[in-house]
């Protein structure tokens, strides 16, 4: 059994791992690289493996950096199946089509070619096979005499439908973490425990060097920041990932405004067709809700709608936001500010000191969000130099990724640590710090993977 890393190696985007086992080649995720531009140059590099030789593709969850290049596989001849949970299947289609729309816009405006076409996205969806948590999936042997490969999806607690995946073959057991969720998040169930007797875990390390604020403080911090922003009479902009982060924000604001009445009613705009579409999927798969969310749902509470909220699906509806005076809140994608409608709002509002930009998710190097968070000013937005005068704040507790303590607890919580841990999906400093903690706390030798590294399990 061998694993080779073709993405998310010493960086946070472009997840793509190839497992060779039992005479088969199984790909785990095929995500888009994200940087200063929505569609990073690395995405145009030729695939280093032949998609026609792949036997299966396992998809851990629907974030763009895990599904954004799936259509390239079909475009280059892949004829097998894509396996994921039912919710991931539906959300992945929304994500890929949204990405295509942004790429087509960039092609028209700036001449940047698209990675793929609508027919390639359709090809992915035709080959998707949904797999429920714990259902068990047997991949048939390629040749007579070879063993079947057993695959099991477990709830990762990261976003709706997210999974970490156990693959059993050749007497070996390996887990691919995908992305592991934060602790005690609303709506979602907790991350399931890691199975025991594992030969290896490929584990994300996004926040391997960070500790988030306590989850219990999530709403307290949000209430404080919304209150301060509103007292300034300006605009509170929240660049938000359309999957999970947006739904968590709506859930929290609903609680603060309608249930607990801790915040006054004010205009709040969800300016993201993708987030609106994803929210419909959240309403569909209520079996994924945690106990608290399920109780509210059964009592007739719409988790994602409340007084003052306006959902803006069309461009015309988005433009009308500008006519509404402050104070107001705008939640818009993309989460790293490297595309989407948030860029238009940033261009309009960042230079006013009455306004606030609230960062609630990870910002990859090179993205506009990361530059602003690091204090860069002026910043280039759609060809214009914008001086950042708005207040810039960040809340780590709203991250969909587990922090260092969560990852350590997950890897060591089963009483029997994995024989080998391979750290991907993290910037070098984050991965190295987590590797050191794994050795010191759990006695596990962890390897920070690099691009093209092939590891024998």
PARO-363804 format. One line per 8 residues: number of its first residue (from 1); for each residue x, z, y of C-alpha. Coordinates in Angstrom, 2 decimals. Example, Ala and Ser with C-alpha at 12.3 -4.5 7.8 and 13.67 -1.06 7.14 Angstrom:
<recs>
1	12.30,7.80,-4.50 ~ 13.67,7.14,-1.06
</recs>
This chain:
<recs>
1	0.00,0.00,0.00 ~ 1.37,-1.04,3.40 ~ 0.11,-0.72,6.99 ~ 1.36,-2.96,9.80 ~ 0.56,-2.33,13.45 ~ -0.28,-5.28,15.69 ~ -1.82,-3.47,18.65 ~ -2.29,-0.05,20.28
9	1.35,0.66,19.43 ~ 2.89,2.80,22.19 ~ -0.06,1.79,24.34 ~ -3.74,2.64,24.47 ~ -5.49,-0.71,24.07 ~ -5.57,-3.60,21.61 ~ -6.20,-1.61,18.41 ~ -5.31,-3.78,15.43
17	-3.92,-2.60,12.07 ~ -3.44,-4.56,8.84 ~ -3.72,-2.77,5.50 ~ -2.33,-4.52,2.43 ~ -3.51,-2.93,-0.79 ~ -4.77,-3.92,-4.22 ~ -3.77,-7.50,-3.58 ~ -6.03,-7.64,-0.51
25	-5.53,-7.79,3.24 ~ -7.90,-5.60,5.24 ~ -7.90,-5.55,9.03 ~ -8.96,-2.41,10.89 ~ -10.26,-3.27,14.37 ~ -9.19,-6.19,16.54 ~ -9.45,-5.02,20.13 ~ -8.67,-6.49,23.51
33	-5.55,-5.51,25.42 ~ -6.51,-4.17,28.84 ~ -4.26,-3.91,31.87 ~ -4.21,-4.96,35.49 ~ -6.56,-7.84,34.76 ~ -9.69,-7.58,32.65 ~ -8.22,-9.98,30.09 ~ -4.52,-9.13,29.74
41	-1.99,-11.90,29.05 ~ -1.18,-10.37,25.65 ~ -4.60,-11.41,24.39 ~ -3.51,-15.04,24.55 ~ -0.54,-14.56,22.22 ~ -1.11,-16.26,18.86 ~ -2.28,-13.95,16.07 ~ 0.72,-13.02,13.93
49	-1.35,-13.07,10.73 ~ -3.59,-15.81,9.37 ~ -7.26,-14.73,9.64 ~ -8.07,-17.07,6.75 ~ -6.09,-14.76,4.46 ~ -8.06,-11.62,5.38 ~ -10.45,-10.19,2.79 ~ -12.38,-7.80,5.07
57	-12.46,-6.40,8.60 ~ -13.40,-2.75,9.17 ~ -14.64,-1.85,12.65 ~ -14.39,1.81,13.68 ~ -16.48,1.58,16.87 ~ -17.69,-0.75,19.60 ~ -15.33,-0.13,22.52 ~ -13.75,-3.31,23.88
65	-10.22,-2.26,22.94 ~ -11.39,-2.15,19.31 ~ -13.76,-5.17,19.10 ~ -12.76,-7.45,21.99 ~ -10.80,-9.95,19.87 ~ -13.05,-10.06,16.79 ~ -14.35,-13.50,17.87 ~ -10.77,-14.79,17.79
73	-10.73,-14.14,14.05 ~ -13.75,-16.38,13.53 ~ -12.35,-18.95,15.96 ~ -9.18,-19.07,13.83 ~ -10.90,-19.48,10.48 ~ -11.93,-16.05,9.19 ~ -14.90,-16.41,6.83 ~ -15.22,-12.88,5.45
81	-17.37,-9.95,6.54 ~ -17.11,-7.37,9.32 ~ -18.15,-3.86,8.23 ~ -19.36,-1.13,10.61 ~ -22.21,1.33,11.12 ~ -25.57,-0.17,12.19 ~ -25.25,1.14,15.77 ~ -21.69,-0.18,16.08
89	-22.90,-3.61,14.99 ~ -25.51,-3.72,17.77 ~ -23.25,-2.24,20.44 ~ -20.37,-4.55,19.51 ~ -22.54,-7.58,20.19 ~ -23.38,-6.25,23.66 ~ -19.71,-5.53,24.38 ~ -18.47,-8.94,23.22
97	-21.14,-10.85,25.15 ~ -20.48,-8.78,28.28 ~ -16.74,-9.45,27.95 ~ -17.45,-13.16,27.56 ~ -19.60,-13.15,30.70 ~ -16.79,-11.54,32.71 ~ -14.25,-14.00,31.29 ~ -16.47,-16.94,32.18
105	-16.82,-15.58,35.72 ~ -13.03,-15.22,35.99 ~ -12.59,-18.76,34.69 ~ -14.93,-20.14,37.36 ~ -13.44,-18.09,40.19 ~ -9.75,-17.87,39.28 ~ -9.15,-20.44,36.56 ~ -8.30,-17.81,33.91
113	-9.33,-19.30,30.55 ~ -11.71,-17.48,28.23 ~ -10.43,-16.18,24.91 ~ -13.41,-17.49,22.97 ~ -16.91,-18.89,23.30 ~ -20.48,-17.79,22.56 ~ -20.39,-19.61,19.22 ~ -17.48,-17.39,18.14
121	-19.43,-14.22,19.03 ~ -22.39,-15.59,17.07 ~ -20.05,-16.20,14.15 ~ -18.99,-12.55,14.18 ~ -22.59,-11.33,14.22 ~ -23.53,-13.58,11.30 ~ -20.77,-11.99,9.24 ~ -21.48,-8.35,10.16
129	-22.65,-6.07,7.35 ~ -23.89,-2.60,8.40 ~ -22.66,0.42,6.43 ~ -24.13,3.90,6.88 ~ -22.04,7.06,7.07 ~ -21.01,8.30,3.58 ~ -22.69,5.32,1.93 ~ -19.56,4.07,0.21
137	-18.47,0.45,0.26 ~ -16.71,-1.22,-2.66 ~ -14.62,-4.23,-1.80 ~ -14.34,-6.39,-4.93 ~ -10.91,-7.13,-6.32 ~ -9.43,-10.50,-5.43 ~ -8.02,-11.07,-8.92 ~ -9.05,-10.06,-12.40
145	-7.45,-6.80,-13.46 ~ -7.09,-5.46,-9.93 ~ -9.01,-2.35,-8.85 ~ -11.87,-2.34,-6.40 ~ -11.12,-0.81,-3.02 ~ -13.42,2.00,-1.93 ~ -14.22,2.45,1.76 ~ -16.18,5.32,3.33
153	-17.22,5.72,6.97 ~ -17.39,9.22,8.53 ~ -18.76,10.26,11.94 ~ -15.90,10.38,14.47 ~ -18.05,11.89,17.25 ~ -16.45,9.53,19.78 ~ -19.30,7.23,20.79 ~ -22.61,6.27,19.21
161	-21.96,4.95,15.71 ~ -18.22,5.59,15.86 ~ -16.41,6.22,12.59 ~ -13.12,7.14,11.06 ~ -12.58,5.26,7.82 ~ -11.27,6.43,4.45 ~ -9.76,3.71,2.22 ~ -8.98,4.51,-1.41
169	-6.85,2.08,-3.45 ~ -3.93,2.03,-5.87 ~ -4.24,5.80,-6.27 ~ -3.67,6.28,-2.53 ~ -5.99,7.67,0.16 ~ -5.54,6.68,3.81 ~ -7.70,7.38,6.87 ~ -7.87,5.29,10.04
177	-9.09,7.53,12.84 ~ -10.33,4.89,15.25 ~ -10.87,7.20,18.21 ~ -11.69,10.89,17.70 ~ -14.34,12.46,19.93 ~ -14.13,15.35,22.34 ~ -15.44,18.83,21.48 ~ -19.09,19.86,21.90
185	-20.29,16.72,23.65 ~ -23.97,16.18,24.42 ~ -26.10,13.81,22.32 ~ -23.52,13.19,19.59 ~ -22.88,15.20,16.47 ~ -19.47,16.83,16.10 ~ -16.56,14.97,14.55 ~ -16.68,15.37,10.78
193	-13.83,17.16,9.02 ~ -10.93,15.14,7.74 ~ -11.01,14.61,3.94 ~ -8.34,16.40,1.93 ~ -5.58,15.06,-0.32 ~ -4.62,12.26,2.04 ~ -1.45,10.23,1.69 ~ -1.60,9.12,5.30
201	-3.65,9.24,8.49 ~ -3.38,6.61,11.19 ~ -4.37,8.75,14.18 ~ -5.01,7.96,17.82 ~ -3.04,9.93,20.41 ~ -4.64,8.98,23.73 ~ -4.59,12.55,25.05 ~ -1.80,13.82,22.80
209	-0.15,15.55,25.76 ~ -3.28,16.78,27.55 ~ -5.75,19.65,27.33 ~ -9.20,18.97,28.80 ~ -11.20,21.46,30.79 ~ -13.41,23.61,28.52 ~ -16.51,21.64,27.50 ~ -18.73,24.49,28.74
217	-17.49,23.75,32.27 ~ -18.52,20.08,32.10 ~ -21.80,20.49,33.98 ~ -20.42,23.15,36.33 ~ -17.66,20.79,37.46 ~ -20.06,17.85,37.74 ~ -22.52,19.91,39.79 ~ -19.75,21.06,42.13
225	-18.38,17.57,42.67 ~ -21.80,15.99,43.21 ~ -22.70,18.76,45.68 ~ -19.48,18.33,47.67 ~ -19.84,14.54,47.72 ~ -23.43,14.78,48.89 ~ -22.52,17.27,51.64 ~ -20.20,14.63,53.05
233	-23.24,12.35,53.29 ~ -21.48,9.48,51.64 ~ -21.45,7.55,48.37 ~ -20.33,9.02,45.05 ~ -18.93,6.21,42.89 ~ -18.46,6.85,39.18 ~ -16.70,4.06,37.25 ~ -18.02,4.66,33.78
241	-17.59,3.18,30.33 ~ -20.92,1.70,29.34 ~ -20.88,3.33,25.91 ~ -21.17,7.11,25.67 ~ -19.72,8.13,29.06 ~ -22.66,6.64,30.93 ~ -25.21,8.15,28.55 ~ -23.51,11.56,28.81
249	-23.65,11.35,32.60 ~ -27.34,10.44,32.57 ~ -28.01,13.29,30.14 ~ -26.12,15.77,32.35 ~ -27.70,14.59,35.60 ~ -31.15,14.73,33.98 ~ -30.43,18.33,33.03 ~ -29.16,19.29,36.50
257	-31.92,17.54,38.46 ~ -35.12,17.65,36.41 ~ -34.64,20.42,33.83 ~ -32.60,23.07,35.66 ~ -33.21,21.84,39.21 ~ -29.62,22.66,40.16 ~ -29.26,19.47,42.18 ~ -31.66,17.95,44.72
265	-33.36,14.67,43.99 ~ -31.37,11.79,45.44 ~ -30.93,8.04,44.83 ~ -28.90,7.40,41.69 ~ -28.16,3.85,40.57 ~ -27.05,2.78,37.12 ~ -25.51,-0.57,38.04 ~ -24.52,-1.96,34.66
273	-26.50,-4.38,32.47 ~ -24.23,-3.43,29.56 ~ -24.88,0.30,29.95 ~ -28.61,-0.33,30.24 ~ -28.56,-2.41,27.05 ~ -26.47,0.24,25.28 ~ -28.92,2.95,26.32 ~ -31.67,1.04,24.51
281	-29.57,1.27,21.34 ~ -29.18,5.04,21.92 ~ -32.95,5.34,22.04 ~ -33.27,3.38,18.79 ~ -30.93,5.38,16.53 ~ -32.20,8.92,17.14 ~ -30.87,10.01,13.73 ~ -27.41,10.12,15.35
289	-28.51,12.80,17.87 ~ -27.20,16.33,17.63 ~ -29.64,19.23,17.24 ~ -30.13,19.84,20.98 ~ -30.75,16.19,21.81 ~ -33.10,15.84,18.84 ~ -35.11,18.85,19.99 ~ -35.51,17.39,23.47
297	-36.44,14.01,22.01 ~ -39.12,15.52,19.77 ~ -40.54,17.34,22.81 ~ -41.01,14.02,24.56 ~ -38.03,14.27,26.91 ~ -36.47,10.89,27.73 ~ -32.80,11.86,27.64 ~ -31.70,8.98,29.84
305	-34.34,8.80,32.58 ~ -35.17,11.18,35.40 ~ -36.42,11.39,38.98 ~ -34.43,9.25,41.42 ~ -32.72,7.05,38.81 ~ -32.87,3.27,39.31 ~ -31.49,0.90,36.69 ~ -30.04,-2.29,38.17
313	-29.87,-5.04,35.60 ~ -29.79,-8.16,37.78 ~ -27.32,-9.08,40.52 ~ -30.16,-9.03,43.03 ~ -31.00,-5.44,42.09 ~ -27.31,-4.55,42.39 ~ -27.08,-6.00,45.90 ~ -30.07,-3.92,47.04
321	-28.03,-0.74,46.48 ~ -26.12,-1.49,49.67 ~ -29.31,-1.18,51.72 ~ -29.89,2.42,50.63 ~ -28.19,4.90,52.98 ~ -26.14,7.80,51.66 ~ -25.97,10.22,50.16 ~ -26.33,8.33,46.87
329	-24.64,8.02,43.49 ~ -23.55,4.73,41.90 ~ -22.60,4.66,38.22 ~ -21.10,1.27,37.33 ~ -18.71,-0.40,34.91 ~ -16.02,-1.14,34.13 ~ -14.65,2.28,33.28 ~ -11.04,1.40,34.21
337	-12.13,-0.56,37.29 ~ -10.47,-3.73,35.96 ~ -13.66,-5.75,36.26 ~ -17.42,-5.37,36.49 ~ -19.66,-4.27,39.34 ~ -17.69,-1.12,40.20 ~ -15.06,-3.38,41.81 ~ -17.58,-4.63,44.38
345	-18.60,-1.07,45.26 ~ -14.96,0.02,45.51 ~ -14.26,-2.84,47.89 ~ -17.14,-1.71,50.10 ~ -16.80,2.09,49.98 ~ -13.20,3.17,49.14 ~ -11.97,2.98,52.72 ~ -14.51,5.53,54.03
353	-13.45,9.19,53.93 ~ -17.06,10.33,53.55 ~ -17.18,8.72,50.10 ~ -15.95,9.94,46.72 ~ -14.56,8.23,43.63 ~ -15.03,10.33,40.51 ~ -12.94,9.32,37.46 ~ -14.45,10.46,34.16
361	-12.51,8.42,31.59 ~ -9.06,7.31,30.52 ~ -7.31,4.88,32.88 ~ -4.76,2.59,31.21 ~ -1.53,1.70,32.97 ~ -1.87,-1.23,35.31 ~ -5.62,-0.88,35.87 ~ -7.10,-0.39,39.31
369	-8.49,2.98,38.26 ~ -5.04,4.20,37.18 ~ -3.45,3.01,40.44 ~ -6.00,4.86,42.54 ~ -5.77,7.98,40.35 ~ -1.98,7.94,40.79 ~ -2.42,7.91,44.56 ~ -1.56,4.28,45.29
377	-2.82,2.97,48.64 ~ -3.56,0.33,49.70 ~ -4.79,-1.30,46.49 ~ -5.63,-4.93,45.86 ~ -9.33,-5.46,45.18 ~ -10.55,-9.01,44.71 ~ -7.70,-10.34,46.84 ~ -8.13,-7.82,49.66
385	-5.85,-4.89,50.53 ~ -8.00,-1.75,50.68 ~ -6.71,1.54,52.08 ~ -8.00,4.42,49.94 ~ -9.53,7.03,52.24 ~ -12.30,8.18,49.91 ~ -11.86,11.45,48.03 ~ -10.54,10.81,44.51
393	-11.47,13.31,41.80 ~ -11.24,13.39,37.99 ~ -12.99,15.30,35.20 ~ -11.22,15.36,31.83 ~ -14.07,17.22,30.12 ~ -16.19,14.05,30.16 ~ -13.61,12.12,28.17 ~ -14.88,10.65,24.92
401	-11.43,11.29,23.40 ~ -10.36,14.56,21.88 ~ -7.45,16.28,23.59 ~ -4.26,17.61,21.99 ~ -5.91,20.75,20.59 ~ -8.83,18.77,19.13 ~ -6.50,16.32,17.37 ~ -4.38,19.16,15.96
409	-7.49,20.99,14.74 ~ -8.84,17.82,13.14 ~ -5.59,16.92,11.38 ~ -4.91,20.47,10.21 ~ -8.39,21.92,9.87 ~ -9.02,21.01,6.25 ~ -6.52,23.50,4.84 ~ -4.35,20.73,3.42
417	-2.48,18.56,5.89 ~ -1.93,14.82,5.28 ~ 1.39,13.82,3.76 ~ 2.06,11.38,6.57 ~ 0.67,10.89,10.09 ~ 1.14,7.61,11.95 ~ 0.35,7.92,15.66 ~ -1.06,4.89,17.47
425	-3.34,4.29,20.46 ~ -1.35,6.33,22.96 ~ 1.22,5.90,25.70 ~ 4.71,6.90,24.45 ~ 4.87,10.24,26.27 ~ 1.47,11.30,24.89 ~ 2.27,10.22,21.33 ~ 5.71,11.85,21.32
433	4.38,15.19,22.53 ~ 1.68,15.17,19.85 ~ 4.24,14.25,17.17 ~ 6.33,17.26,18.20 ~ 3.32,19.59,18.06 ~ 2.36,18.27,14.61 ~ 5.82,19.10,13.30 ~ 5.97,22.53,14.95
441	2.39,23.66,14.23 ~ 1.51,21.92,10.97 ~ 4.88,21.00,9.47 ~ 3.87,17.34,9.37 ~ 6.35,14.60,10.12 ~ 4.54,12.21,12.42 ~ 5.76,8.73,13.27 ~ 4.96,7.13,16.61
449	4.37,3.53,15.58 ~ 5.71,0.46,17.34 ~ 4.49,-3.13,17.51 ~ 5.05,-4.91,14.20 ~ 6.08,-1.74,12.33 ~ 5.27,-2.01,8.60 ~ 4.95,1.32,6.79 ~ 4.76,1.90,3.05
457	2.17,4.52,2.11
</recs>
